[in-house]
Amino acid sequence: MKNLKYVLSLIALVFALALYAQRMDAIPDIVAGFNSGYSDAIAEHLNDNVELVIKNANNVFTKQQTKTILNDFFKKNPPLRFSIMHRGDKENAQFVIGNLETTNGTYRVYFLIKKNLVQQLRIEGSND
């Protein structure tokens, strides 16, 4: 009986660590997407519907619409560097605030992740 409890506890721990590792994988991919201007890397981690604020767009968009808008943004504003300014966790959610330096200026970026998917994304001029 003790062996069974030990094995079950070990299995539960492995699953918990796997879920935690999976949850943590989104941020490096998203940061890499912002650094390279590769919207596909970001789109991989988008929820089916995303609350997006970017330039004149301020609405809830589908994953595909968000990807298209990001792709257009990166074409007009090729990235030079993305740096994380602040990062945190709260109630099963993660958020990142960063600066995106582009050939056309600097933007403040904020994204909120729940269940390993981006729920909210804001890209605003640093003077806004």
KOLGU-4560 file (N, C-alpha, C; in nm, 3 decimals, padded with zeros to 5 digits):
<recs>
<n_xx: 00.082 n_yy: -00.120 n_zz: 00.000 ca_xx: 00.000 ca_yy: 00.000 ca_zz: 00.000 c_xx: 00.086 c_yy: 00.126 c_zz: 00.000 mol: A seq: 1 type: MET>
<n_xx: 00.195 n_yy: 00.125 n_zz: 00.079 ca_xx: 00.284 ca_yy: 00.240 ca_zz: 00.081 c_xx: 00.349 c_yy: 00.261 c_zz: -00.054 mol: A seq: 2 type: LYS>
<n_xx: 00.385 n_yy: 00.151 n_zz: -00.120 ca_xx: 00.447 ca_yy: 00.162 ca_zz: -00.252 c_xx: 00.350 c_yy: 00.224 c_zz: -00.353 mol: A seq: 3 type: ASN>
<n_xx: 00.223 n_yy: 00.187 n_zz: -00.346 ca_xx: 00.122 ca_yy: 00.240 ca_zz: -00.437 c_xx: 00.106 c_yy: 00.391 c_zz: -00.416 mol: A seq: 4 type: LEU>
<n_xx: 00.102 n_yy: 00.433 n_zz: -00.290 ca_xx: 00.092 ca_yy: 00.577 ca_zz: -00.260 c_xx: 00.215 c_yy: 00.651 c_zz: -00.311 mol: A seq: 5 type: LYS>
<n_xx: 00.331 n_yy: 00.591 n_zz: -00.295 ca_xx: 00.455 ca_yy: 00.652 ca_zz: -00.342 c_xx: 00.453 c_yy: 00.667 c_zz: -00.494 mol: A seq: 6 type: TYR>
<n_xx: 00.414 n_yy: 00.562 n_zz: -00.564 ca_xx: 00.410 ca_yy: 00.564 ca_zz: -00.710 c_xx: 00.307 c_yy: 00.668 c_zz: -00.759 mol: A seq: 7 type: VAL>
<n_xx: 00.189 n_yy: 00.671 n_zz: -00.698 ca_xx: 00.087 ca_yy: 00.768 ca_zz: -00.737 c_xx: 00.133 c_yy: 00.911 c_zz: -00.711 mol: A seq: 8 type: LEU>
<n_xx: 00.200 n_yy: 00.933 n_zz: -00.599 ca_xx: 00.252 ca_yy: 01.066 ca_zz: -00.568 c_xx: 00.358 c_yy: 01.107 c_zz: -00.669 mol: A seq: 9 type: SER>
<n_xx: 00.442 n_yy: 01.014 n_zz: -00.706 ca_xx: 00.547 ca_yy: 01.041 ca_zz: -00.804 c_xx: 00.487 c_yy: 01.075 c_zz: -00.941 mol: A seq: 10 type: LEU>
<n_xx: 00.386 n_yy: 01.001 n_zz: -00.981 ca_xx: 00.317 ca_yy: 01.027 ca_zz: -01.109 c_xx: 00.251 c_yy: 01.165 c_zz: -01.106 mol: A seq: 11 type: ILE>
<n_xx: 00.186 n_yy: 01.198 n_zz: -00.996 ca_xx: 00.122 ca_yy: 01.329 ca_zz: -00.983 c_xx: 00.225 c_yy: 01.441 c_zz: -00.991 mol: A seq: 12 type: ALA>
<n_xx: 00.340 n_yy: 01.422 n_zz: -00.929 ca_xx: 00.446 ca_yy: 01.522 ca_zz: -00.933 c_xx: 00.499 c_yy: 01.540 c_zz: -01.075 mol: A seq: 13 type: LEU>
<n_xx: 00.519 n_yy: 01.432 n_zz: -01.146 ca_xx: 00.567 ca_yy: 01.440 ca_zz: -01.284 c_xx: 00.467 c_yy: 01.516 c_zz: -01.371 mol: A seq: 14 type: VAL>
<n_xx: 00.338 n_yy: 01.485 n_zz: -01.358 ca_xx: 00.235 ca_yy: 01.557 ca_zz: -01.434 c_xx: 00.232 c_yy: 01.705 c_zz: -01.399 mol: A seq: 15 type: PHE>
<n_xx: 00.244 n_yy: 01.736 n_zz: -01.272 ca_xx: 00.242 ca_yy: 01.876 ca_zz: -01.229 c_xx: 00.362 c_yy: 01.952 c_zz: -01.287 mol: A seq: 16 type: ALA>
<n_xx: 00.479 n_yy: 01.889 n_zz: -01.283 ca_xx: 00.597 ca_yy: 01.954 ca_zz: -01.339 c_xx: 00.586 c_yy: 01.969 c_zz: -01.490 mol: A seq: 17 type: LEU>
<n_xx: 00.528 n_yy: 01.871 n_zz: -01.557 ca_xx: 00.509 ca_yy: 01.880 ca_zz: -01.703 c_xx: 00.413 c_yy: 01.994 c_zz: -01.738 mol: A seq: 18 type: ALA>
<n_xx: 00.305 n_yy: 02.007 n_zz: -01.662 ca_xx: 00.210 ca_yy: 02.116 ca_zz: -01.687 c_xx: 00.275 c_yy: 02.252 c_zz: -01.660 mol: A seq: 19 type: LEU>
<n_xx: 00.354 n_yy: 02.261 n_zz: -01.555 ca_xx: 00.421 ca_yy: 02.385 ca_zz: -01.523 c_xx: 00.521 c_yy: 02.422 c_zz: -01.632 mol: A seq: 20 type: TYR>
<n_xx: 00.597 n_yy: 02.324 n_zz: -01.679 ca_xx: 00.695 ca_yy: 02.349 ca_zz: -01.785 c_xx: 00.624 c_yy: 02.391 c_zz: -01.913 mol: A seq: 21 type: ALA>
<n_xx: 00.512 n_yy: 02.328 n_zz: -01.945 ca_xx: 00.437 ca_yy: 02.363 ca_zz: -02.065 c_xx: 00.386 c_yy: 02.507 c_zz: -02.054 mol: A seq: 22 type: GLN>
<n_xx: 00.339 n_yy: 02.545 n_zz: -01.939 ca_xx: 00.286 ca_yy: 02.680 ca_zz: -01.917 c_xx: 00.396 c_yy: 02.785 c_zz: -01.934 mol: A seq: 23 type: ARG>
<n_xx: 00.515 n_yy: 02.752 n_zz: -01.896 ca_xx: 00.625 ca_yy: 02.847 ca_zz: -01.901 c_xx: 00.684 c_yy: 02.861 c_zz: -02.041 mol: A seq: 24 type: MET>
<n_xx: 00.651 n_yy: 02.772 n_zz: -02.133 ca_xx: 00.712 ca_yy: 02.772 ca_zz: -02.266 c_xx: 00.662 c_yy: 02.887 c_zz: -02.353 mol: A seq: 25 type: ASP>
<n_xx: 00.547 n_yy: 02.942 n_zz: -02.327 ca_xx: 00.490 ca_yy: 03.043 ca_zz: -02.416 c_xx: 00.571 c_yy: 03.172 c_zz: -02.418 mol: A seq: 26 type: ALA>
<n_xx: 00.617 n_yy: 03.220 n_zz: -02.307 ca_xx: 00.683 ca_yy: 03.350 ca_zz: -02.301 c_xx: 00.810 c_yy: 03.355 c_zz: -02.387 mol: A seq: 27 type: ILE>
<n_xx: 00.901 n_yy: 03.259 n_zz: -02.377 ca_xx: 01.019 ca_yy: 03.267 ca_zz: -02.465 c_xx: 00.984 c_yy: 03.267 c_zz: -02.614 mol: A seq: 28 type: PRO>
<n_xx: 00.884 n_yy: 03.189 n_zz: -02.653 ca_xx: 00.841 ca_yy: 03.187 ca_zz: -02.794 c_xx: 00.785 c_yy: 03.321 c_zz: -02.836 mol: A seq: 29 type: ASP>
<n_xx: 00.704 n_yy: 03.381 n_zz: -02.752 ca_xx: 00.643 ca_yy: 03.511 ca_zz: -02.784 c_xx: 00.750 c_yy: 03.619 c_zz: -02.791 mol: A seq: 30 type: ILE>
<n_xx: 00.842 n_yy: 03.619 n_zz: -02.696 ca_xx: 00.951 ca_yy: 03.716 ca_zz: -02.698 c_xx: 01.035 c_yy: 03.700 c_zz: -02.825 mol: A seq: 31 type: VAL>
<n_xx: 01.062 n_yy: 03.576 n_zz: -02.863 ca_xx: 01.138 ca_yy: 03.551 ca_zz: -02.987 c_xx: 01.061 c_yy: 03.604 c_zz: -03.108 mol: A seq: 32 type: ALA>
<n_xx: 00.928 n_yy: 03.589 n_zz: -03.106 ca_xx: 00.846 ca_yy: 03.642 ca_zz: -03.214 c_xx: 00.853 c_yy: 03.793 c_zz: -03.223 mol: A seq: 33 type: GLY>
<n_xx: 00.852 n_yy: 03.861 n_zz: -03.109 ca_xx: 00.864 ca_yy: 04.006 ca_zz: -03.110 c_xx: 01.004 c_yy: 04.051 c_zz: -03.152 mol: A seq: 34 type: PHE>
<n_xx: 01.106 n_yy: 03.977 n_zz: -03.112 ca_xx: 01.243 ca_yy: 04.011 ca_zz: -03.152 c_xx: 01.264 c_yy: 03.998 c_zz: -03.302 mol: A seq: 35 type: ASN>
<n_xx: 01.203 n_yy: 03.897 n_zz: -03.361 ca_xx: 01.225 ca_yy: 03.869 ca_zz: -03.503 c_xx: 01.118 c_yy: 03.928 c_zz: -03.594 mol: A seq: 36 type: SER>
<n_xx: 01.004 n_yy: 03.969 n_zz: -03.536 ca_xx: 00.893 ca_yy: 04.017 ca_zz: -03.619 c_xx: 00.821 c_yy: 03.902 c_zz: -03.687 mol: A seq: 37 type: GLY>
<n_xx: 00.830 n_yy: 03.784 n_zz: -03.630 ca_xx: 00.769 ca_yy: 03.664 ca_zz: -03.687 c_xx: 00.635 c_yy: 03.639 c_zz: -03.618 mol: A seq: 38 type: TYR>
<n_xx: 00.528 n_yy: 03.682 n_zz: -03.683 ca_xx: 00.395 ca_yy: 03.675 ca_zz: -03.621 c_xx: 00.349 c_yy: 03.531 c_zz: -03.599 mol: A seq: 39 type: SER>
<n_xx: 00.399 n_yy: 03.435 n_zz: -03.677 ca_xx: 00.361 ca_yy: 03.295 ca_zz: -03.658 c_xx: 00.403 c_yy: 03.243 c_zz: -03.521 mol: A seq: 40 type: ASP>
<n_xx: 00.519 n_yy: 03.287 n_zz: -03.472 ca_xx: 00.567 ca_yy: 03.243 ca_zz: -03.341 c_xx: 00.475 c_yy: 03.292 c_zz: -03.230 mol: A seq: 41 type: ALA>
<n_xx: 00.421 n_yy: 03.412 n_zz: -03.249 ca_xx: 00.328 ca_yy: 03.467 ca_zz: -03.151 c_xx: 00.191 c_yy: 03.401 c_zz: -03.167 mol: A seq: 42 type: ILE>
<n_xx: 00.147 n_yy: 03.385 n_zz: -03.292 ca_xx: 00.015 ca_yy: 03.328 ca_zz: -03.321 c_xx: -00.001 c_yy: 03.188 c_zz: -03.266 mol: A seq: 43 type: ALA>
<n_xx: 00.109 n_yy: 03.115 n_zz: -03.256 ca_xx: 00.106 ca_yy: 02.980 ca_zz: -03.200 c_xx: 00.048 c_yy: 02.979 c_zz: -03.059 mol: A seq: 44 type: GLU>
<n_xx: 00.062 n_yy: 03.089 n_zz: -02.988 ca_xx: 00.021 ca_yy: 03.097 ca_zz: -02.848 c_xx: -00.099 c_yy: 03.188 c_zz: -02.827 mol: A seq: 45 type: HIS>
<n_xx: -00.172 n_yy: 03.219 n_zz: -02.932 ca_xx: -00.291 ca_yy: 03.304 ca_zz: -02.919 c_xx: -00.413 c_yy: 03.221 c_zz: -02.885 mol: A seq: 46 type: LEU>
<n_xx: -00.499 n_yy: 03.277 n_zz: -02.803 ca_xx: -00.630 ca_yy: 03.218 ca_zz: -02.777 c_xx: -00.713 c_yy: 03.229 c_zz: -02.905 mol: A seq: 47 type: ASN>
<n_xx: -00.824 n_yy: 03.159 n_zz: -02.912 ca_xx: -00.911 ca_yy: 03.168 ca_zz: -03.029 c_xx: -00.960 c_yy: 03.310 c_zz: -03.054 mol: A seq: 48 type: ASP>
<n_xx: -00.982 n_yy: 03.384 n_zz: -02.946 ca_xx: -01.020 ca_yy: 03.525 ca_zz: -02.953 c_xx: -00.926 c_yy: 03.603 c_zz: -02.862 mol: A seq: 49 type: ASN>
<n_xx: -00.876 n_yy: 03.715 n_zz: -02.914 ca_xx: -00.777 ca_yy: 03.794 ca_zz: -02.841 c_xx: -00.824 c_yy: 03.938 c_zz: -02.832 mol: A seq: 50 type: VAL>
<n_xx: -00.817 n_yy: 03.993 n_zz: -02.712 ca_xx: -00.842 ca_yy: 04.136 ca_zz: -02.694 c_xx: -00.715 c_yy: 04.208 c_zz: -02.738 mol: A seq: 51 type: GLU>
<n_xx: -00.724 n_yy: 04.279 n_zz: -02.850 ca_xx: -00.606 ca_yy: 04.340 ca_zz: -02.911 c_xx: -00.621 c_yy: 04.491 c_zz: -02.917 mol: A seq: 52 type: LEU>
<n_xx: -00.517 n_yy: 04.560 n_zz: -02.871 ca_xx: -00.507 ca_yy: 04.705 ca_zz: -02.885 c_xx: -00.374 c_yy: 04.729 c_zz: -02.957 mol: A seq: 53 type: VAL>
<n_xx: -00.385 n_yy: 04.781 n_zz: -03.079 ca_xx: -00.266 ca_yy: 04.809 ca_zz: -03.158 c_xx: -00.300 c_yy: 04.919 c_zz: -03.258 mol: A seq: 54 type: ILE>
<n_xx: -00.227 n_yy: 05.029 n_zz: -03.250 ca_xx: -00.255 ca_yy: 05.144 ca_zz: -03.337 c_xx: -00.403 c_yy: 05.181 c_zz: -03.331 mol: A seq: 55 type: LYS>
<n_xx: -00.473 n_yy: 05.177 n_zz: -03.446 ca_xx: -00.615 ca_yy: 05.214 ca_zz: -03.450 c_xx: -00.708 c_yy: 05.097 c_zz: -03.419 mol: A seq: 56 type: ASN>
<n_xx: -00.655 n_yy: 04.978 n_zz: -03.406 ca_xx: -00.737 ca_yy: 04.860 ca_zz: -03.377 c_xx: -00.751 c_yy: 04.843 c_zz: -03.226 mol: A seq: 57 type: ALA>
<n_xx: -00.873 n_yy: 04.834 n_zz: -03.179 ca_xx: -00.901 ca_yy: 04.814 ca_zz: -03.038 c_xx: -01.029 c_yy: 04.733 c_zz: -03.029 mol: A seq: 58 type: ASN>
<n_xx: -01.015 n_yy: 04.600 n_zz: -03.027 ca_xx: -01.132 ca_yy: 04.514 ca_zz: -03.033 c_xx: -01.092 c_yy: 04.372 c_zz: -02.995 mol: A seq: 59 type: ASN>
<n_xx: -01.188 n_yy: 04.285 n_zz: -02.997 ca_xx: -01.162 ca_yy: 04.142 ca_zz: -02.982 c_xx: -01.156 c_yy: 04.083 c_zz: -03.122 mol: A seq: 60 type: VAL>
<n_xx: -01.044 n_yy: 04.019 n_zz: -03.153 ca_xx: -01.023 ca_yy: 03.963 ca_zz: -03.285 c_xx: -01.000 c_yy: 03.813 c_zz: -03.275 mol: A seq: 61 type: PHE>
<n_xx: -01.029 n_yy: 03.743 n_zz: -03.385 ca_xx: -00.999 ca_yy: 03.600 ca_zz: -03.390 c_xx: -00.848 c_yy: 03.582 c_zz: -03.395 mol: A seq: 62 type: THR>
<n_xx: -00.806 n_yy: 03.460 n_zz: -03.373 ca_xx: -00.664 ca_yy: 03.427 ca_zz: -03.379 c_xx: -00.606 c_yy: 03.465 c_zz: -03.515 mol: A seq: 63 type: LYS>
<n_xx: -00.675 n_yy: 03.430 n_zz: -03.623 ca_xx: -00.626 ca_yy: 03.459 ca_zz: -03.758 c_xx: -00.622 c_yy: 03.610 c_zz: -03.785 mol: A seq: 64 type: GLN>
<n_xx: -00.725 n_yy: 03.682 n_zz: -03.741 ca_xx: -00.726 ca_yy: 03.827 ca_zz: -03.759 c_xx: -00.610 c_yy: 03.892 c_zz: -03.682 mol: A seq: 65 type: GLN>
<n_xx: -00.587 n_yy: 03.845 n_zz: -03.560 ca_xx: -00.478 ca_yy: 03.898 ca_zz: -03.479 c_xx: -00.344 c_yy: 03.873 c_zz: -03.547 mol: A seq: 66 type: THR>
<n_xx: -00.326 n_yy: 03.754 n_zz: -03.599 ca_xx: -00.202 ca_yy: 03.720 ca_zz: -03.669 c_xx: -00.182 c_yy: 03.812 c_zz: -03.789 mol: A seq: 67 type: LYS>
<n_xx: -00.287 n_yy: 03.837 n_zz: -03.866 ca_xx: -00.280 ca_yy: 03.924 ca_zz: -03.983 c_xx: -00.244 c_yy: 04.067 c_zz: -03.943 mol: A seq: 68 type: THR>
<n_xx: -00.306 n_yy: 04.117 n_zz: -03.837 ca_xx: -00.279 ca_yy: 04.253 ca_zz: -03.788 c_xx: -00.134 c_yy: 04.263 c_zz: -03.739 mol: A seq: 69 type: ILE>
<n_xx: -00.087 n_yy: 04.161 n_zz: -03.667 ca_xx: 00.053 ca_yy: 04.161 ca_zz: -03.620 c_xx: 00.150 c_yy: 04.158 c_zz: -03.737 mol: A seq: 70 type: LEU>
<n_xx: 00.120 n_yy: 04.076 n_zz: -03.836 ca_xx: 00.205 ca_yy: 04.066 ca_zz: -03.954 c_xx: 00.216 c_yy: 04.201 c_zz: -04.023 mol: A seq: 71 type: ASN>
<n_xx: 00.104 n_yy: 04.270 n_zz: -04.037 ca_xx: 00.103 ca_yy: 04.403 ca_zz: -04.098 c_xx: 00.184 c_yy: 04.502 c_zz: -04.014 mol: A seq: 72 type: ASP>
<n_xx: 00.167 n_yy: 04.497 n_zz: -03.882 ca_xx: 00.242 ca_yy: 04.584 ca_zz: -03.792 c_xx: 00.392 c_yy: 04.562 c_zz: -03.809 mol: A seq: 73 type: PHE>
<n_xx: 00.436 n_yy: 04.435 n_zz: -03.812 ca_xx: 00.579 ca_yy: 04.406 ca_zz: -03.825 c_xx: 00.635 c_yy: 04.447 c_zz: -03.961 mol: A seq: 74 type: PHE>
<n_xx: 00.553 n_yy: 04.439 n_zz: -04.066 ca_xx: 00.599 ca_yy: 04.485 ca_zz: -04.198 c_xx: 00.623 c_yy: 04.635 c_zz: -04.198 mol: A seq: 75 type: LYS>
<n_xx: 00.536 n_yy: 04.709 n_zz: -04.130 ca_xx: 00.549 ca_yy: 04.854 ca_zz: -04.124 c_xx: 00.648 c_yy: 04.901 c_zz: -04.018 mol: A seq: 76 type: LYS>
<n_xx: 00.675 n_yy: 04.816 n_zz: -03.919 ca_xx: 00.763 ca_yy: 04.850 ca_zz: -03.807 c_xx: 00.858 c_yy: 04.734 c_zz: -03.780 mol: A seq: 77 type: ASN>
<n_xx: 00.958 n_yy: 04.714 n_zz: -03.864 ca_xx: 01.050 ca_yy: 04.601 ca_zz: -03.842 c_xx: 01.118 c_yy: 04.613 c_zz: -03.705 mol: A seq: 78 type: PRO>
<n_xx: 01.113 n_yy: 04.505 n_zz: -03.627 ca_xx: 01.170 ca_yy: 04.510 ca_zz: -03.492 c_xx: 01.323 c_yy: 04.510 c_zz: -03.492 mol: A seq: 79 type: PRO>
<n_xx: 01.376 n_yy: 04.581 n_zz: -03.396 ca_xx: 01.519 ca_yy: 04.580 ca_zz: -03.370 c_xx: 01.550 c_yy: 04.499 c_zz: -03.245 mol: A seq: 80 type: LEU>
<n_xx: 01.466 n_yy: 04.517 n_zz: -03.143 ca_xx: 01.491 ca_yy: 04.449 ca_zz: -03.015 c_xx: 01.366 c_yy: 04.454 c_zz: -02.928 mol: A seq: 81 type: ARG>
<n_xx: 01.342 n_yy: 04.346 n_zz: -02.855 ca_xx: 01.234 ca_yy: 04.342 ca_zz: -02.756 c_xx: 01.296 c_yy: 04.311 c_zz: -02.622 mol: A seq: 82 type: PHE>
<n_xx: 01.264 n_yy: 04.391 n_zz: -02.522 ca_xx: 01.317 ca_yy: 04.366 ca_zz: -02.388 c_xx: 01.203 c_yy: 04.363 c_zz: -02.287 mol: A seq: 83 type: SER>
<n_xx: 01.209 n_yy: 04.265 n_zz: -02.199 ca_xx: 01.109 ca_yy: 04.253 ca_zz: -02.093 c_xx: 01.144 c_yy: 04.351 c_zz: -01.982 mol: A seq: 84 type: ILE>
<n_xx: 01.047 n_yy: 04.434 n_zz: -01.946 ca_xx: 01.065 ca_yy: 04.530 ca_zz: -01.838 c_xx: 01.011 c_yy: 04.477 c_zz: -01.706 mol: A seq: 85 type: MET>
<n_xx: 00.900 n_yy: 04.403 n_zz: -01.716 ca_xx: 00.837 ca_yy: 04.348 ca_zz: -01.597 c_xx: 00.762 c_yy: 04.221 c_zz: -01.636 mol: A seq: 86 type: HIS>
<n_xx: 00.757 n_yy: 04.130 n_zz: -01.542 ca_xx: 00.692 ca_yy: 04.001 ca_zz: -01.567 c_xx: 00.634 c_yy: 03.954 c_zz: -01.435 mol: A seq: 87 type: ARG>
<n_xx: 00.516 n_yy: 03.892 n_zz: -01.440 ca_xx: 00.456 ca_yy: 03.846 ca_zz: -01.315 c_xx: 00.355 c_yy: 03.735 c_zz: -01.335 mol: A seq: 88 type: GLY>
<n_xx: 00.317 n_yy: 03.677 n_zz: -01.224 ca_xx: 00.217 ca_yy: 03.571 ca_zz: -01.218 c_xx: 00.111 c_yy: 03.611 c_zz: -01.117 mol: A seq: 89 type: ASP>
<n_xx: -00.014 n_yy: 03.580 n_zz: -01.150 ca_xx: -00.121 ca_yy: 03.605 ca_zz: -01.055 c_xx: -00.241 c_yy: 03.519 c_zz: -01.092 mol: A seq: 90 type: LYS>
<n_xx: -00.288 n_yy: 03.442 n_zz: -00.997 ca_xx: -00.410 ca_yy: 03.364 ca_zz: -01.013 c_xx: -00.416 c_yy: 03.290 c_zz: -01.147 mol: A seq: 91 type: GLU>
<n_xx: -00.323 n_yy: 03.198 n_zz: -01.168 ca_xx: -00.318 ca_yy: 03.115 ca_zz: -01.289 c_xx: -00.303 c_yy: 03.195 c_zz: -01.418 mol: A seq: 92 type: ASN>
<n_xx: -00.243 n_yy: 03.312 n_zz: -01.409 ca_xx: -00.219 ca_yy: 03.394 ca_zz: -01.527 c_xx: -00.078 c_yy: 03.451 c_zz: -01.519 mol: A seq: 93 type: ALA>
<n_xx: -00.023 n_yy: 03.482 n_zz: -01.634 ca_xx: 00.108 ca_yy: 03.544 ca_zz: -01.642 c_xx: 00.093 c_yy: 03.671 c_zz: -01.726 mol: A seq: 94 type: GLN>
<n_xx: 00.176 n_yy: 03.770 n_zz: -01.697 ca_xx: 00.175 ca_yy: 03.889 ca_zz: -01.780 c_xx: 00.318 c_yy: 03.935 c_zz: -01.803 mol: A seq: 95 type: PHE>
<n_xx: 00.336 n_yy: 04.003 n_zz: -01.914 ca_xx: 00.467 ca_yy: 04.057 ca_zz: -01.949 c_xx: 00.445 c_yy: 04.199 c_zz: -01.999 mol: A seq: 96 type: VAL>
<n_xx: 00.531 n_yy: 04.289 n_zz: -01.952 ca_xx: 00.535 ca_yy: 04.426 ca_zz: -02.003 c_xx: 00.675 c_yy: 04.445 c_zz: -02.058 mol: A seq: 97 type: ILE>
<n_xx: 00.683 n_yy: 04.491 n_zz: -02.181 ca_xx: 00.813 ca_yy: 04.507 ca_zz: -02.242 c_xx: 00.819 c_yy: 04.624 c_zz: -02.337 mol: A seq: 98 type: GLY>
<n_xx: 00.939 n_yy: 04.653 n_zz: -02.385 ca_xx: 00.961 ca_yy: 04.757 ca_zz: -02.484 c_xx: 01.003 c_yy: 04.693 c_zz: -02.615 mol: A seq: 99 type: ASN>
<n_xx: 00.936 n_yy: 04.733 n_zz: -02.721 ca_xx: 00.969 ca_yy: 04.686 ca_zz: -02.855 c_xx: 01.029 c_yy: 04.803 c_zz: -02.931 mol: A seq: 100 type: LEU>
<n_xx: 01.158 n_yy: 04.792 n_zz: -02.960 ca_xx: 01.224 ca_yy: 04.894 ca_zz: -03.041 c_xx: 01.214 c_yy: 04.852 c_zz: -03.186 mol: A seq: 101 type: GLU>
<n_xx: 01.163 n_yy: 04.943 n_zz: -03.271 ca_xx: 01.149 ca_yy: 04.916 ca_zz: -03.413 c_xx: 01.223 c_yy: 05.023 c_zz: -03.492 mol: A seq: 102 type: THR>
<n_xx: 01.227 n_yy: 05.005 n_zz: -03.622 ca_xx: 01.291 ca_yy: 05.106 ca_zz: -03.707 c_xx: 01.214 c_yy: 05.236 c_zz: -03.707 mol: A seq: 103 type: THR>
<n_xx: 01.088 n_yy: 05.233 n_zz: -03.662 ca_xx: 01.003 ca_yy: 05.352 ca_zz: -03.663 c_xx: 00.969 c_yy: 05.404 c_zz: -03.524 mol: A seq: 104 type: ASN>
<n_xx: 01.036 n_yy: 05.355 n_zz: -03.422 ca_xx: 01.009 ca_yy: 05.404 ca_zz: -03.287 c_xx: 00.998 c_yy: 05.291 c_zz: -03.187 mol: A seq: 105 type: GLY>
<n_xx: 00.971 n_yy: 05.329 n_zz: -03.063 ca_xx: 00.961 ca_yy: 05.234 ca_zz: -02.953 c_xx: 00.816 c_yy: 05.219 c_zz: -02.911 mol: A seq: 106 type: THR>
<n_xx: 00.776 n_yy: 05.096 n_zz: -02.883 ca_xx: 00.640 ca_yy: 05.064 ca_zz: -02.843 c_xx: 00.642 c_yy: 04.991 c_zz: -02.709 mol: A seq: 107 type: TYR>
<n_xx: 00.541 n_yy: 05.018 n_zz: -02.629 ca_xx: 00.521 ca_yy: 04.945 ca_zz: -02.504 c_xx: 00.431 c_yy: 04.827 c_zz: -02.537 mol: A seq: 108 type: ARG>
<n_xx: 00.473 n_yy: 04.708 n_zz: -02.497 ca_xx: 00.397 ca_yy: 04.585 ca_zz: -02.525 c_xx: 00.354 c_yy: 04.524 c_zz: -02.393 mol: A seq: 109 type: VAL>
<n_xx: 00.230 n_yy: 04.481 n_zz: -02.390 ca_xx: 00.175 ca_yy: 04.411 ca_zz: -02.273 c_xx: 00.099 c_yy: 04.290 c_zz: -02.326 mol: A seq: 110 type: TYR>
<n_xx: 00.124 n_yy: 04.173 n_zz: -02.267 ca_xx: 00.039 ca_yy: 04.059 ca_zz: -02.299 c_xx: 00.008 c_yy: 03.978 c_zz: -02.175 mol: A seq: 111 type: PHE>
<n_xx: -00.113 n_yy: 03.924 n_zz: -02.174 ca_xx: -00.165 ca_yy: 03.845 ca_zz: -02.064 c_xx: -00.188 c_yy: 03.703 c_zz: -02.114 mol: A seq: 112 type: LEU>
<n_xx: -00.134 n_yy: 03.607 n_zz: -02.039 ca_xx: -00.145 ca_yy: 03.466 ca_zz: -02.076 c_xx: -00.224 c_yy: 03.392 c_zz: -01.968 mol: A seq: 113 type: ILE>
<n_xx: -00.325 n_yy: 03.318 n_zz: -02.012 ca_xx: -00.398 ca_yy: 03.227 ca_zz: -01.924 c_xx: -00.407 c_yy: 03.094 c_zz: -01.997 mol: A seq: 114 type: LYS>
<n_xx: -00.385 n_yy: 02.986 n_zz: -01.924 ca_xx: -00.388 ca_yy: 02.851 ca_zz: -01.983 c_xx: -00.295 c_yy: 02.842 c_zz: -02.103 mol: A seq: 115 type: LYS>
<n_xx: -00.178 n_yy: 02.902 n_zz: -02.091 ca_xx: -00.073 ca_yy: 02.899 ca_zz: -02.192 c_xx: -00.112 c_yy: 02.967 c_zz: -02.323 mol: A seq: 116 type: ASN>
<n_xx: -00.216 n_yy: 03.050 n_zz: -02.322 ca_xx: -00.260 ca_yy: 03.120 ca_zz: -02.443 c_xx: -00.274 c_yy: 03.269 c_zz: -02.415 mol: A seq: 117 type: LEU>
<n_xx: -00.234 n_yy: 03.349 n_zz: -02.512 ca_xx: -00.245 ca_yy: 03.494 ca_zz: -02.499 c_xx: -00.391 c_yy: 03.533 c_zz: -02.508 mol: A seq: 118 type: VAL>
<n_xx: -00.439 n_yy: 03.601 n_zz: -02.405 ca_xx: -00.578 ca_yy: 03.647 ca_zz: -02.399 c_xx: -00.587 c_yy: 03.795 c_zz: -02.438 mol: A seq: 119 type: GLN>
<n_xx: -00.486 n_yy: 03.872 n_zz: -02.397 ca_xx: -00.484 ca_yy: 04.016 ca_zz: -02.424 c_xx: -00.347 c_yy: 04.054 c_zz: -02.477 mol: A seq: 120 type: GLN>
<n_xx: -00.346 n_yy: 04.146 n_zz: -02.573 ca_xx: -00.222 ca_yy: 04.195 ca_zz: -02.630 c_xx: -00.238 c_yy: 04.344 c_zz: -02.662 mol: A seq: 121 type: LEU>
<n_xx: -00.146 n_yy: 04.421 n_zz: -02.609 ca_xx: -00.146 ca_yy: 04.567 ca_zz: -02.633 c_xx: -00.010 c_yy: 04.608 c_zz: -02.686 mol: A seq: 122 type: ARG>
<n_xx: -00.011 n_yy: 04.685 n_zz: -02.796 ca_xx: 00.111 ca_yy: 04.743 ca_zz: -02.850 c_xx: 00.081 c_yy: 04.889 c_zz: -02.871 mol: A seq: 123 type: ILE>
<n_xx: 00.140 n_yy: 04.972 n_zz: -02.786 ca_xx: 00.111 ca_yy: 05.115 ca_zz: -02.786 c_xx: 00.239 c_yy: 05.194 c_zz: -02.799 mol: A seq: 124 type: GLU>
<n_xx: 00.230 n_yy: 05.307 n_zz: -02.868 ca_xx: 00.345 ca_yy: 05.396 ca_zz: -02.878 c_xx: 00.394 c_yy: 05.436 c_zz: -02.739 mol: A seq: 125 type: GLY>
<n_xx: 00.522 n_yy: 05.449 n_zz: -02.721 ca_xx: 00.575 ca_yy: 05.481 ca_zz: -02.588 c_xx: 00.533 c_yy: 05.619 c_zz: -02.542 mol: A seq: 126 type: SER>
<n_xx: 00.484 n_yy: 05.704 n_zz: -02.632 ca_xx: 00.437 ca_yy: 05.838 ca_zz: -02.595 c_xx: 00.288 c_yy: 05.842 c_zz: -02.565 mol: A seq: 127 type: ASN>
<n_xx: 00.217 n_yy: 05.730 n_zz: -02.585 ca_xx: 00.070 ca_yy: 05.727 ca_zz: -02.564 c_xx: 00.035 c_yy: 05.731 c_zz: -02.418 mol: A seq: 128 type: ASP>
</recs>
